[in-house]
Amino acid sequence: MDDRLSLSLLLLGSERSPSSLKVAVKRVVFSGLADQPAFTAQRQQVLLEAELNARLAHPNVVATYAYHFAPSTTTSQGVEDWLLHMVCELCSFGSLADAIQGRKLWDDQLQVPLLGLVMTILGDVVKGMAYIHRHHVMHRDLKPDNVLLKDTPEGVVAKVADLGLGAVMGPQRTHLSNARAGTPLYMAPEVLRGHFSPAADVYSFGVLAWELLHGCPIWERLHQITQEPRYLQGLEPHPLLFHHDWHPQPSAPATPQAQAATKGLRDLVDGCLQPQPSARPSFQDLEHWLVILAQLQDRGGPNQV
C-alpha cells in the first residue's frame, strides 16, 4: 500500500495558563508503511518544521510553544498513522496572501499601495528572515502564504511562518546542491537547477515585495501576459513578469516623499530579483535599506488592515 496523503489542519485553542494565551494548533496526520524508507523520510520532514520553529524566537517569526509527535494507530498490514500537534502563536489577521488578494494593502481609487503599511510589513519580514539566516537556517518557501499578520496595540505585525521546507546550513557552507524546494513562481532561477543558498530566500522576498508594491498576486500578473505552460508552471520566469510599468497612473499626485520611497522600493525589488545570486543584497542589507526608505515617506496614520 502506498503512503496516504497527509492532512494538515489549523485549529484555534487556548493554552491552559493564567494568561489564557490564545493559540493556533496545527495538526498534521499522515500514514504509510512503517518499514518503508520513504515513510521514514516523510516523518523526518514533517518533524523538521516543529523542531526548527521551536528553537527560533523572534518577534517577526511565528512562535511555536510546544509540539508532540507520536504514532497514533497501526493496522495489521503494517500501516502506521502518525500525528504531529504544534501549538503555535495565533495570528488573527490571517496570511499576507489573504491581505493581498483582498486588496487590503492597496488603494483602488488612487491605484497606489498603502505605502506606510507596506513598508512596515516588508520591514517585519526582513527582520524575521535576517534572524533566521543568522541562525544558519534557510526558509526555502518564503511567500505571502507563509507570512502571517497579527494585530497588536502598536499596529499590525508581520511574522514569518511555516519552516516545513527549511534547511539548516552550517556556517562554513555557502549553498546546498540538489535542493529543489519551494513554490515555483517564488523560486530563484538557480533553485530550478538544484542550487540553493541564502540568496534564494532573498529572491523569494523580492517576488513577495513586488506583489505588495503592485497590489496583486504574481500569478495574476503572469496570467495577464502569457498562457505558455513553461511560464505558468514556473519552469522559468517570464522576461516581462516583474516589470513595474503595467498599473495605471495614480489619480492623485503623490507627495515627493512617497514618490521617492516608491522608487526606492522598486529598486529594492529589482535588487532582490537579480539573476545572479551574488548580485542580490542580504537581509541585513535590506534592513538598512528599508530604514532609509522609511525616513523618506510620510506614513500618514496608524497601521491597519
C-alpha positions in Angstrom: 0.0 0.0 0.0 1.3 3.5 -0.9 1.7 6.3 1.6 -1.6 8.1 2.0 -2.0 11.8 1.6 -1.0 14.0 4.6 -3.7 16.2 6.2 -2.8 19.4 7.9 -5.4 21.3 10.0 -5.3 24.5 11.9 -7.4 24.7 15.0 -8.0 27.5 17.5 -7.4 26.8 21.1 -6.4 28.4 24.4 -3.4 27.2 26.3 -4.3 26.4 29.9 -2.3 29.1 31.7 -3.1 32.0 33.9 -2.8 34.4 30.9 -5.3 32.3 28.8 -3.0 32.7 25.8 -4.9 32.1 22.5 -3.0 29.7 20.2 -3.3 28.0 16.9 -2.9 24.2 17.0 -1.5 22.7 13.8 -2.4 19.1 13.4 -0.6 17.0 10.8 -1.9 13.5 10.0 -0.1 11.1 7.7 0.1 7.4 7.1 2.4 4.9 5.4 4.2 1.6 5.7 6.3 1.5 8.8 9.2 -0.2 7.1 9.5 2.0 4.0 12.4 4.4 3.8 10.2 7.0 2.1 7.8 7.0 5.1 10.7 7.4 7.4 11.9 10.4 5.4 8.4 11.8 5.4 8.2 11.7 9.2 11.6 13.4 9.4 10.4 16.2 7.1 7.2 16.8 9.0 9.1 16.9 12.3 11.6 19.4 10.9 9.1 22.3 10.9 8.3 21.7 14.5 12.0 21.4 15.6 13.1 24.5 13.6 10.2 26.7 14.8 10.5 25.6 18.4 14.1 26.8 18.7 13.6 30.1 16.9 12.5 33.0 19.0 12.0 36.4 17.4 9.1 39.0 17.3 8.8 38.5 13.5 8.8 34.7 13.5 5.7 32.8 14.5 6.4 31.2 17.9 6.0 27.5 18.4 5.2 27.0 22.1 5.1 23.2 22.1 4.8 20.1 19.9 4.0 16.5 20.2 4.9 13.8 17.6 3.9 10.2 18.0 2.3 7.2 16.3 -1.5 7.0 16.6 -2.6 3.6 15.2 -1.1 0.7 13.3 -3.0 -1.7 11.1 -2.4 -5.4 10.7 -0.9 -4.7 7.3 1.8 -2.6 8.9 0.3 0.8 8.0 1.1 3.4 10.7 -0.8 6.6 11.4 1.3 9.4 12.9 0.1 12.7 14.5 2.0 15.9 14.9 0.5 18.6 17.0 2.1 22.0 17.1 0.9 24.7 19.5 1.7 28.0 17.8 1.2 31.7 18.2 -2.2 32.8 16.9 -2.1 35.5 14.2 -5.7 36.6 14.0 -5.4 38.7 10.8 -4.5 35.6 8.6 -1.9 35.4 5.9 -0.3 38.1 3.9 -1.6 36.3 0.8 -5.2 36.9 2.1 -4.4 40.6 2.6 -3.0 40.9 -0.9 -5.9 39.1 -2.6 -8.4 41.0 -0.5 -6.7 44.3 -1.7 -6.3 45.4 1.9 -2.9 46.9 1.2 -3.9 48.7 -2.0 -5.8 52.0 -2.6 -8.1 51.1 -5.5 -9.1 54.8 -6.0 -5.6 56.2 -6.2 -4.1 53.0 -7.7 -1.2 53.0 -5.2 -0.1 50.8 -2.4 -0.8 51.8 1.2 2.8 52.7 1.5 3.2 53.0 5.2 1.6 49.6 5.9 3.6 48.0 3.0 6.8 49.4 4.4 6.0 48.1 7.9 5.2 44.6 6.6 8.3 44.4 4.4 10.4 45.6 7.3 9.0 42.9 9.6 9.6 40.1 7.1 13.2 41.3 6.5 13.8 41.3 10.3 12.4 37.9 10.7 14.4 36.5 7.8 17.6 38.2 8.9 17.2 36.5 12.2 16.6 33.1 10.6 19.6 33.5 8.4 21.8 34.5 11.3 20.9 31.1 12.8 22.1 29.4 9.6 18.5 28.4 8.6 17.1 28.9 5.1 13.4 29.1 4.7 13.2 27.7 1.1 9.5 28.6 0.7 9.1 32.2 1.5 5.9 33.6 0.0 2.8 35.6 1.2 1.0 32.4 2.3 3.9 31.8 4.8 3.8 35.3 6.3 1.1 35.8 9.0 -0.3 39.1 10.3 -1.0 39.8 13.9 -3.0 42.6 15.5 -1.1 44.3 18.4 -1.6 47.5 20.3 1.2 49.0 18.2 -0.4 48.0 14.9 -0.1 45.1 12.5 3.0 42.9 12.9 4.1 40.5 10.1 5.6 37.2 11.1 7.4 34.6 9.1 5.8 31.2 9.3 6.0 27.6 8.1 9.5 26.3 8.0 8.4 22.9 6.8 10.9 23.1 3.9 13.5 24.8 6.0 17.1 23.6 6.0 19.9 24.2 8.4 23.2 25.1 6.8 26.4 25.2 8.7 28.3 28.5 8.9 31.1 27.1 6.7 28.7 26.1 3.8 27.6 28.6 1.1 24.9 26.5 -0.6 23.0 23.3 -0.9 23.2 21.1 -4.0 20.3 19.1 -5.5 17.9 21.2 -3.3 14.9 22.0 -5.4 12.3 23.1 -2.9 9.7 25.8 -2.7 6.8 27.2 -4.7 7.7 27.6 -8.4 6.7 31.2 -9.0 8.7 32.3 -6.0 11.8 30.2 -6.8 15.0 31.8 -7.8 16.4 30.7 -11.2 19.3 28.7 -9.6 16.8 26.8 -7.4 15.3 25.3 -10.6 18.7 23.9 -11.3 19.0 22.4 -7.8 21.3 25.0 -6.2 20.1 26.7 -3.1 21.7 29.4 -1.0 20.5 32.2 1.4 20.3 34.4 -1.7 17.4 32.3 -3.0 15.3 33.4 0.0 16.1 37.0 -0.9 14.8 36.3 -4.4 11.6 34.9 -3.0 11.3 38.0 -0.8 11.7 40.1 -4.0 8.7 38.4 -5.5 6.7 39.0 -2.3 7.7 42.7 -2.3 6.7 43.0 -5.9 3.2 41.8 -5.0 2.9 44.3 -2.2 4.2 47.1 -4.4 1.7 46.3 -7.2 -1.3 45.1 -5.2 -1.9 41.7 -6.7 -0.6 38.1 -6.6 2.2 37.4 -9.0 0.2 34.6 -10.7 -2.5 37.1 -11.6 0.1 39.2 -13.4 1.5 36.1 -15.1 -1.9 35.1 -16.5 -2.3 38.6 -17.9 0.9 38.3 -20.0 1.2 34.7 -21.1 -0.6 31.3 -21.3 2.6 29.3 -22.1 2.8 26.3 -19.8 6.5 26.6 -19.1 5.9 30.0 -17.6 2.6 29.2 -15.8 4.2 26.1 -14.2 7.1 28.2 -13.0 9.7 26.3 -15.0 11.3 29.6 -16.0 10.5 33.3 -15.2 8.8 35.3 -18.0 11.0 38.1 -19.1 8.2 40.7 -18.6 6.9 39.3 -15.3 8.5 41.8 -12.9 8.1 45.0 -14.9 6.9 48.0 -12.9 5.0 49.8 -15.7 1.7 47.9 -16.0 -0.5 49.8 -13.5 -2.5 52.9 -14.5 -1.2 56.2 -13.3 -2.3 57.3 -9.8 -5.4 59.5 -10.0 -3.9 61.9 -7.5 -0.3 63.2 -7.4 1.9 61.5 -4.7 4.0 63.6 -2.3 7.7 63.9 -3.2 8.4 61.7 -0.2 6.0 59.0 -1.3 7.5 59.1 -4.9 11.0 58.8 -3.6 10.0 55.9 -1.3 8.2 54.1 -4.1 11.1 54.4 -6.4 13.3 53.1 -3.6 11.1 50.1 -3.2 11.2 49.4 -6.9 15.0 49.5 -6.8 14.9 47.2 -3.8 12.7 44.7 -5.7 15.0 44.8 -8.7 18.0 44.2 -6.5 16.4 41.1 -4.9 15.4 39.7 -8.3 18.8 39.8 -9.9 19.5 36.6 -11.8 22.9 36.1 -10.2 22.7 35.2 -6.5 25.9 37.1 -5.7 24.3 40.4 -7.0 21.4 40.2 -4.5 21.5 42.0 -1.2 21.5 40.1 2.1 18.6 40.5 4.5 20.9 42.5 6.7 21.5 44.9 3.8 17.7 45.1 3.2 17.2 46.0 6.9 19.3 49.1 6.4 17.7 49.9 3.0 14.2 49.8 4.4 15.2 52.1 7.4 16.4 54.7 4.9 13.2 54.4 2.8 11.0 54.7 5.8 12.7 58.0 6.5 11.7 59.3 3.0 8.0 58.9 3.3 5.2 60.0 5.5 3.4 57.0 7.0 0.2 59.0 7.3 -1.6 57.2 10.1 -1.8 54.0 12.0 -1.1 50.6 10.5 -4.4 48.9 10.0 -5.6 46.1 7.8 
